[in-house]
Amino acid sequence: MAPHRNDSEPDSEPAEAPGRPPGPGDAEAEVTGGADRRLAAMRRLAAAARRRRGSRFVGCAALLAVALTAGAVAVDGARDGRGVVAAGVPRGGPGMANGVGLDAGVPALQARLRSQPRDFGGWATLGLAYVEQARTDGDPSRYPRAEKALERSLELEPGNDQALAGRAALAAARHDFADALAYADRALKANPYNERALCSRVDALVELGRYDDAARAADTADTRRPGVPVFTRYAYVRELRGEVNAARRVLEQALAGASAPADVAYVATQLGRLAWNQGDHPAALRHYARALAADDTHLPALEGRARAKAASGDQAGAVRDLEDVVARSPLPGPLVALGELYEVRGEKAKAREQYALVDAWTALARSGGVNVDLDTALAAADHGDEEAALRAARAEWDRRRTVHTADALAWALHVSGRDAEALPYARRATATGYRDAAFLHHLGVIERAVGRKADARRHLTAALDLNPGFSPLGAREARTALKDLETAR
């Protein structure tokens, strides 16, 4: 089950103009130029923040600029990991141009494009490499360059399935899942066995809330291109339908057949996430340990281990792991998790700094063409502007109706004091059978607010029974609410 790769497709840096092949010195210029652009973007964010919020945000913006620049200079190749999408679809992964070895291979691949500037496959692989790098190092400024490289590939060879699959991956990374589905379908029309397109199609259907269609797409992908990238998606679709045991069996079979370190790390991490989500923290820690033994740079495993440590009472260890994660990949999920751990420990200033970094990342992501409404809604509802959270949640719900957008809209309505309106969305978030303790917590809190005390007790208890450590702050709030309900009986 080793990663599938077409070695004839180079991961190269793009020329500044689509028609010009990379020239001598472009490798250094690309790294420093990219860093300069990121620093300039963060300076603009800092200037805007100075007008809006005062000096504290400026320091946070500078921190993010340093993190992104360090990531570009020191780790310009991507490591496999999960993206920004809150739903947790296992994007990328082994066999999906995951960027392993890009650091060493980029100069040679640049040389290949200099000598073969009409290599459409090389330009397509370049575009995919940028998508994967942005996804893993948290730098969305790569997306416009990915788009440019993919367009160049399509100019050279109109309708080629590699570039169309790359466009699907790019659209999904930007959270434009309707376009991702359209490009995946076009790629599969050209080549029904394109692994990237098969996987992107499953991802897009999941993120559009079309779970039955996603299950059929996963079956098709499993028939045509069985392997780790397909197996993990197949398992996730089953999990969304409440079929946790089936999801676990698929992942265990995939892990048993994995041999390459990237495959082992990726699948073991998915097993760890599944175990953690079901409250089995010791099993989650074992899976994450196996993932990190296979690849100690695998950030999703490190982030997962941090969450499992926090749930097991090792807050200090969790903080160390999350600090390591956000230093290398300052994405909203780990930033919020670290902020909440700081908050629980009474380190309020450090917590505010992490939440401000989420705002800075969001602005940078928007500049790279990423739709970040779901990320905004989730972070702002608990740690930011309630009105902004509601606007973002409504906008995301209008685009796609998933269990995750239903939960985000329900919670944004709740924090805005509109619990009667929130209740149907909170119920919808749990309607497919997908079991998530945070969803159950939100439902219970909303039910309590509208006077449905028996339902509130049932769902708050279910949240803590399922995963008593689902969130440093959320679990504490659920226990407090449940205690108040019991006292009032």
C-alpha positions in Angstrom: 0.0 0.0 0.0 2.9 2.3 -0.8 2.1 5.8 -2.0 1.2 5.9 -5.7 3.2 8.4 -7.6 4.0 9.1 -11.3 7.7 9.8 -11.2 7.5 11.6 -14.6 5.6 14.5 -13.0 8.0 17.0 -11.4 7.2 19.1 -8.3 8.7 22.3 -9.6 8.4 26.0 -8.7 6.3 28.1 -11.1 7.6 30.8 -13.4 6.3 34.3 -12.7 4.6 34.3 -16.1 2.8 31.1 -17.2 4.7 31.0 -20.5 8.2 31.4 -19.0 10.0 28.4 -17.6 11.8 28.9 -14.3 15.2 30.4 -14.8 18.4 30.2 -12.8 18.1 31.6 -9.3 14.3 31.1 -9.2 14.5 28.7 -6.3 16.0 31.3 -4.0 13.9 34.1 -5.4 10.7 32.0 -4.8 11.6 31.3 -1.2 12.6 34.8 -0.3 9.9 36.4 -2.5 7.2 34.3 -0.9 8.5 35.2 2.5 8.5 38.9 1.6 5.0 38.6 0.3 3.8 37.0 3.5 5.5 39.5 5.6 4.0 42.3 3.6 0.6 40.7 4.0 1.0 40.5 7.7 2.2 44.1 7.9 -1.0 45.1 6.2 -3.0 43.0 8.7 -1.1 44.6 11.6 -1.8 48.1 10.3 -5.5 47.3 10.0 -5.5 45.7 13.4 -3.8 48.8 14.9 -6.7 50.8 13.8 -9.3 48.3 15.0 -7.9 46.7 18.2 -4.8 48.4 19.4 -1.3 47.1 19.8 -1.9 43.6 21.1 -3.0 42.3 17.7 0.1 43.7 16.1 2.3 41.4 18.1 0.2 38.5 17.2 0.3 39.3 13.5 4.1 39.5 13.7 4.2 36.1 15.4 2.1 34.7 12.6 4.4 36.3 10.0 7.4 34.7 11.7 5.7 31.3 11.8 4.7 31.4 8.1 8.1 32.7 7.0 10.0 30.1 9.0 7.7 27.4 7.5 8.5 28.6 4.0 12.3 28.8 4.5 12.9 25.8 6.7 10.1 23.5 5.6 9.3 24.5 2.1 8.2 21.0 1.4 4.9 19.9 2.9 4.4 17.2 5.5 1.3 15.1 5.3 -1.5 16.4 7.5 -5.0 17.5 7.7 -6.2 20.7 6.4 -8.3 23.6 7.8 -11.7 22.2 7.1 -13.4 21.7 10.4 -15.2 18.7 9.3 -12.0 16.7 9.4 -12.2 15.0 6.1 -8.9 13.1 5.7 -7.5 15.2 2.9 -4.4 14.4 1.0 -2.5 11.6 2.6 -0.2 9.0 1.1 -0.4 8.6 -2.6 -1.9 12.1 -3.0 1.1 14.2 -3.8 1.5 14.8 -0.1 4.8 16.7 -0.4 7.1 14.1 1.2 10.5 14.8 -0.2 9.6 18.1 -1.9 12.4 19.9 0.0 15.0 17.8 -1.7 13.3 17.4 -5.0 12.3 21.0 -5.9 15.6 22.2 -7.4 15.8 19.1 -9.7 12.3 19.5 -10.7 12.8 23.2 -11.4 15.7 22.2 -13.7 13.3 19.8 -15.5 10.8 22.5 -16.2 13.6 24.8 -17.4 14.6 22.2 -19.9 11.0 21.0 -20.6 8.8 24.1 -20.2 5.9 22.4 -22.1 5.7 19.5 -19.7 2.0 19.8 -18.8 2.3 16.9 -16.3 5.1 18.8 -14.5 2.9 21.9 -14.2 0.0 19.9 -12.9 2.2 18.3 -10.2 3.5 21.7 -9.3 0.0 22.9 -8.7 -0.8 20.0 -6.5 2.4 20.4 -4.6 1.4 24.0 -3.8 -2.0 22.9 -2.7 -0.5 20.3 -0.4 2.1 22.7 1.0 -0.5 25.3 1.8 -2.7 22.7 3.4 0.1 21.4 5.7 2.1 24.5 6.6 -0.9 26.8 7.0 0.2 29.2 4.3 -2.7 30.0 1.9 -0.6 32.5 -0.1 0.4 29.4 -2.1 -3.0 28.9 -3.6 -2.8 31.7 -6.3 0.5 30.1 -7.4 -1.1 26.7 -7.5 -3.9 28.1 -9.7 -1.4 29.6 -12.0 0.6 26.4 -12.4 -2.6 24.4 -13.0 -3.8 26.9 -15.6 -0.5 26.6 -17.4 -0.9 22.8 -17.5 -4.4 23.2 -19.0 -3.1 25.7 -21.6 -0.5 23.2 -22.7 -2.8 20.2 -22.7 -6.5 21.2 -22.5 -8.7 18.8 -20.6 -5.8 16.8 -19.1 -7.1 14.8 -16.0 -4.0 15.6 -13.9 -4.6 19.4 -14.0 -8.4 19.0 -13.7 -7.9 16.8 -10.6 -5.5 19.5 -9.3 -8.2 22.1 -9.8 -10.6 20.0 -7.8 -8.1 19.7 -5.0 -7.4 23.5 -5.1 -11.1 24.3 -5.0 -11.6 21.9 -2.1 -8.7 23.6 -0.3 -10.4 26.9 -0.8 -13.6 25.4 0.5 -15.4 25.9 -2.8 -16.8 22.4 -2.8 -19.3 22.9 -5.7 -16.4 23.7 -8.0 -14.3 20.9 -6.5 -17.1 18.5 -7.5 -17.4 19.9 -11.0 -13.6 19.6 -11.6 -13.5 16.1 -10.1 -16.3 15.0 -12.4 -14.5 16.5 -15.5 -11.2 14.8 -14.5 -13.0 11.4 -14.1 -14.6 11.8 -17.4 -11.1 12.1 -18.9 -9.7 9.3 -16.7 -12.1 7.3 -14.5 -9.2 5.9 -12.5 -7.6 9.2 -11.4 -7.0 8.7 -7.7 -6.9 12.4 -6.8 -10.2 13.0 -8.6 -11.9 10.0 -7.0 -10.9 11.2 -3.6 -11.7 14.9 -4.2 -15.2 13.8 -5.4 -15.8 12.0 -2.1 -14.5 15.0 -0.2 -16.7 17.5 -2.1 -19.9 15.4 -1.7 -19.1 15.1 2.1 -18.6 18.8 2.4 -21.7 19.6 0.5 -23.7 17.4 2.9 -24.6 14.8 0.3 -23.7 11.9 2.5 -25.6 9.2 0.5 -23.9 10.3 -2.7 -20.6 10.4 -0.9 -21.1 6.8 0.3 -21.7 5.7 -3.3 -18.7 7.7 -4.5 -16.5 6.0 -1.9 -17.7 2.6 -3.0 -16.8 3.6 -6.6 -13.4 4.8 -5.6 -12.8 1.7 -3.6 -13.6 -0.4 -6.6 -11.4 1.5 -9.0 -8.4 2.6 -6.9 -8.3 0.8 -3.5 -5.5 2.2 -1.3 -4.9 4.3 1.7 -6.3 7.6 0.4 -9.6 5.9 -0.6 -9.8 3.7 2.5 -9.6 6.7 4.9 -12.3 8.5 3.0 -14.4 5.4 2.9 -14.0 5.1 6.7 -14.9 8.7 7.3 -18.1 8.4 5.3 -19.1 5.4 7.4 -18.3 7.4 10.6 -20.6 10.2 9.5 -23.4 7.8 9.1 -22.8 6.5 12.6 -21.1 3.3 11.5 -18.1 3.7 13.8 -17.2 0.0 14.0 -17.2 -0.3 10.2 -15.0 2.8 10.0 -12.6 1.3 12.5 -12.4 -2.0 10.7 -11.6 -0.3 7.4 -8.8 1.7 9.0 -7.4 -1.3 10.8 -7.3 -3.2 7.5 -5.6 -0.3 5.8 -3.0 0.0 8.6 -2.3 -3.8 8.5 -1.5 -3.4 4.8 0.5 -0.2 5.1 4.3 -0.4 4.8 5.6 3.0 3.8 6.1 5.3 6.9 3.8 8.0 5.4 1.0 5.4 5.0 1.5 4.1 8.5 1.5 7.6 10.0 -1.5 8.7 8.1 -3.7 5.8 8.8 -2.6 5.5 12.5 -3.5 9.1 12.9 -7.0 8.5 11.5 -7.4 5.6 13.9 -6.3 7.9 16.8 -8.8 10.6 15.8 -11.6 8.0 15.7 -10.6 6.6 19.1 -10.4 10.0 20.6 -13.7 11.1 19.2 -15.3 8.0 20.9 -13.6 8.9 24.2 -11.0 6.0 24.2 -8.1 8.2 25.0 -5.6 5.4 25.8 -6.2 3.8 22.4 -5.9 7.2 20.8 -2.5 7.8 22.5 -1.4 4.3 21.2 -2.4 5.1 17.7 -0.7 8.5 17.8 2.4 7.0 19.2 2.6 4.5 16.3 2.0 7.4 13.8 4.9 9.4 15.3 7.1 6.4 15.4 6.7 6.1 11.7 7.1 9.8 11.0 8.0 12.1 13.9 7.2 15.2 11.7 3.5 14.2 11.2 1.8 17.2 12.7 -1.8 15.8 12.7 -0.5 13.0 14.9 1.2 15.5 17.2 -1.9 17.6 17.4 -4.1 14.5 18.1 -1.7 13.4 20.8 -2.0 16.8 22.4 -5.8 16.6 22.5 -5.6 13.0 23.9 -3.1 14.1 26.5 -5.3 17.0 27.6 -8.3 14.7 27.9 -6.2 12.3 30.0 -5.1 15.1 32.4 -1.7 15.8 31.0 -2.2 19.5 30.3 1.5 20.4 30.4 2.3 17.7 27.8 -0.6 18.8 25.7 0.5 22.4 25.8 4.1 21.5 24.7 2.8 19.4 21.8 0.4 22.2 20.6 3.1 24.8 20.9 5.2 22.7 18.7 2.3 22.3 16.2 1.4 26.0 15.9 5.0 27.0 15.6 5.2 25.0 12.4 1.6 25.2 11.2 -0.5 28.0 12.7 -3.9 26.8 11.7 -7.2 27.7 13.5 -7.9 24.2 15.0 -4.6 23.9 17.0 -4.5 27.7 17.7 -7.9 27.5 19.4 -7.1 24.3 21.2 -3.9 25.8 22.6 -5.8 29.0 23.5 -8.3 27.0 25.5 -5.7 25.1 27.3 -4.0 28.4 28.3 -7.4 29.7 29.4 -8.0 26.6 31.6 -4.6 27.1 33.1 -5.4 30.7 33.9 -3.0 32.1 31.3 -5.5 34.6 29.8 -3.0 36.8 27.9 -1.5 33.8 26.1 -5.0 32.5 25.3 -6.0 35.9 23.8 -2.8 35.8 21.7 -3.8 32.5 20.1 -7.3 33.7 19.3 -5.9 36.8 17.7 -3.7 34.7 15.6 -6.8 32.9 14.3 -8.1 36.3 13.1 -4.7 37.0 11.4 -4.7 33.6 9.7 -8.3 34.1 8.6 -7.5 37.4 6.9 -4.4 35.9 5.2 -6.5 32.9 4.1 -9.1 35.2 2.5 -6.4 37.0 0.6 -5.4 33.6 -0.9 -9.0 33.0 -2.1 -10.0 30.6 0.8 -13.6 30.7 2.0 -13.1 30.7 5.8 -16.7 31.3 7.0 -16.9 28.0 8.9 -13.6 28.5 10.6 -14.7 32.1 11.4 -18.0 31.0 12.8 -16.5 28.3 15.0 -13.7 30.4 16.5 -15.7 33.7 16.8 -18.7 32.1 18.5 -16.6 31.2 21.5 -13.7 33.6 21.3 -14.6 36.6 19.2 -17.3 38.7 17.7 -20.8 37.1 18.1 -22.3 39.0 15.2 -19.4 38.1 12.9 -19.9 34.4 14.0 -23.5 34.5 13.0 -22.9 36.2 9.7 -20.3 33.7 8.8 -22.3 30.7 9.9 -25.4 31.8 7.9 -23.2 32.4 4.8 -21.7 28.9 5.1 -25.1 27.3 5.7 -26.3 28.9 2.5 -23.4 27.3 0.6 -23.5 23.8 2.0 -25.7 22.0 4.5 -23.6 19.5 6.5 -23.7 18.4 10.1 -20.8 20.7 10.8 -22.3 23.8 9.3 -25.6 23.0 11.1 -23.7 22.8 14.4 -21.8 26.0 13.7 -25.0 27.9 12.9 -26.8 26.5 15.9 -24.0 27.6 18.2 -23.7 31.0 16.6 -27.4 31.5 17.1 -27.1 30.4 20.7 -24.3 32.8 21.6 -26.4 35.6 19.9 -29.3 34.8 22.2 -31.5 33.1 19.6 -32.0 29.7 21.1 -35.4 28.9 19.7 -34.1 29.5 16.2 -30.9 27.5 17.0 -32.6 24.3 18.2 -33.6 22.8 14.8 -30.1 23.3 13.5 -28.6 21.6 16.6 -30.9 18.7 16.1 -30.0 18.5 12.5 -26.3 18.3 13.4 -26.9 15.0 15.2 -29.5 13.6 12.8 -27.3 11.4 10.6 -26.0 9.2 13.5 -22.6 10.9 13.6 -21.5 11.0 17.2 -19.6 14.1 18.3 -19.4 15.2 21.9 -19.2 18.9 21.0 -22.4 18.6 18.9 -24.2 16.9 21.8 -22.9 19.5 24.2 -24.2 22.3 22.0 -27.6 20.6 21.7 -27.9 20.2 25.4 -27.0 23.8 26.2 -29.5 25.0 23.6 -32.2 22.7 25.0 -31.5 24.0 28.5 -31.9 27.6 27.3 -35.3 26.9 25.7 -36.5 25.0 28.8 -36.3 21.5 27.6 -34.5 20.4 30.8 -34.9 16.6 30.4 -33.6 16.6 26.9 -30.7 18.9 28.0 -29.7 16.5 30.8 -29.8 13.6 28.4 -27.6 15.2 25.7 -25.2 16.8 28.1 -24.7 13.4 29.8 -24.3 11.7 26.4 -21.6 14.3 25.5 -19.6 13.5 28.6 -20.2 9.8 28.4 -19.0 9.7 24.7 -15.9 11.8 25.2 -15.4 13.4 28.6 -12.4 15.4 27.4 -13.8 16.6 24.1 -12.7 20.2 24.8 -10.9 21.8 27.7 -13.5 24.5 28.1 -16.5 22.7 26.5 -16.3 19.7 28.8 -16.0 21.9 31.9 -19.1 23.9 30.7 -21.0 20.7 30.1 -20.3 19.4 33.6 -21.3 22.7 35.1 -24.5 22.9 33.2 -25.4 19.3 34.0 -24.7 19.9 37.7 -26.9 23.0 37.7 -29.7 21.0 36.0 -29.4 18.2 38.6 -29.5 20.7 41.5 -32.6 22.3 40.1 -34.5 19.0 39.9 
